[in-house]
Amino acid sequence: MKKVILTALAAVGMMTAQAQDAYMAPSFGDNWSIGLDGGVATPLAHHHAFFGDMRATVGLHLQKQLSPAFALGIEGFWGINTSSWYGGEKRHVAFDNSYVGAYGSVNLMNLFGGYKCGGRFFDIEVQAGAGWGHDYANEQPDQTSNKDYNYLATKAGLNFNFNVCKNLTLSLKPSVVWNMTGSSYAGALDVEQTSAAYTRRLATFNCQLGVTYNFGPGFICADTKNQSEIDALNAKINALRSEIDACMAAGAATQAQAAALAAELEACKNRKPEVIEKVSNNLQSVRYIFYKIGSSKITADQQPNVEMVASYLKSHKDAKVVVKGYASQDGNEEFNIKLAQARAESVKTALVNKYGIEANRIQAEGEGIGHMFSENDWNRVSICTLQ
């Protein structure tokens, strides 16, 4: 057994020089496997013949691959009853003994050599576990030694796996099972009583051939050595960095704009209110000069209004007057626009020529057709606003 282990470790050492490939682990529901086992078992005690006491075994196992190197599983195998073949006592069942237990396994190739994308055709696993052992009694239950016997058992071994394809594995599985109970049953076997220990006197050698179906999907590889993919990822990273820089610059500009608006708002809050002097359009500051239809001549009955404007301007040397001429909706629009301007100019001319008012104190403007009054005739007017 020691030679087998040393040979396996030497083979694993040669694998450490291989490059390791990265992989992505699948979910819990992936990478389960189930298999059937068949082989032989024989006691390792001195008084037993290695080949003479050998018997056939059958078994099965269920395993979950946690990573490329580590797996957990449960297994069971049963030794076929051969005692009656050689004239011995018959058993009341078809089996001499059985073992059911849980185990953990380590794939030495993947552990030391790294996971290889696409898998290896050949690999080696170390397996160890513990479980429940059971020996069946013969058909003479009146004897104490003929009772069924249960015991705690431990198991260790190697699996030499040949991965025929992605989903199928053939294995050679040598192992040793130890009876850890150390009860008086050892005396019935004509061996020295002992406490729990790893001794060949209470050990059984097993060698089985296994057929395993792997449900997959295995471990998905990510080839970190593909330079083109690395360059593409770096380009994406640089593009994202550029976007981040642009966003930061835009954010800084927005903050600066917000600061400028905040400063402008604060300046508006601190600005003293401006007093706007409004013109009072009451009877004391407004005079109306009305005209006949189609005419800009100031008639005699309207002269007193012009005189009142002149008198005010003479009495108030800083005062000014704004004269706005209007026309009614009668007649051609183009003619009415000119007529409105002429009516404003007629007031200005009278104030300058007849009453000696400086022209720069008079602003005459034609406003076109007027709509101030509901009476259409009243819109033939010049409105004088004193300032």
Sequence and secondary structure as in RCSB ss.txt:
>XXXX:A:sequence
MKKVILTALAAVGMMTAQAQDAYMAPSFGDNWSIGLDGGVATPLAHHHAFFGDMRATVGLHLQKQLSPAFALGIE
GFWGINTSSWYGGEKRHVAFDNSYVGAYGSVNLMNLFGGYKCGGRFFDIEVQAGAGWGHDYANEQPDQTSNKDYN
YLATKAGLNFNFNVCKNLTLSLKPSVVWNMTGSSYAGALDVEQTSAAYTRRLATFNCQLGVTYNFGPGFICADTK
NQSEIDALNAKINALRSEIDACMAAGAATQAQAAALAAELEACKNRKPEVIEKVSNNLQSVRYIFYKIGSSKITA
DQQPNVEMVASYLKSHKDAKVVVKGYASQDGNEEFNIKLAQARAESVKTALVNKYGIEANRIQAEGEGIGHMFSE
NDWNRVSICTLQ
>XXXX:A:secstr
 HHHHHHHHHHHHHHTTS   EEE   TTSSEEEEEEEEEEEE STTS TTTT EEEEEEEEEEE SSSEEEEEE
EEEEE  GGGGT   BSSSEEEEEEEEEEEEEHHHHHH   TT  SEEEEEEEEEEEEEE  BS TTSGGGS EE
EEEEEEEEEEEEE SSSEEEEEEEEEEEE S  THHHHTTS    S   GGGEEEEEEEEEEEE     EEE TT
 HHHHHHHHHHHHHHHHHHHHHHHHHHHHHHHHHHHHHHHHHHHHS          STTTEEEEE  TT     G
GGHHHHHHHHHHHHH TT  EEEEEEE SSS HHHHHHHHHHHHHHHHHHHHHTT   GGGEEEEEEEE  S SS
GGGGSEEEEEE 
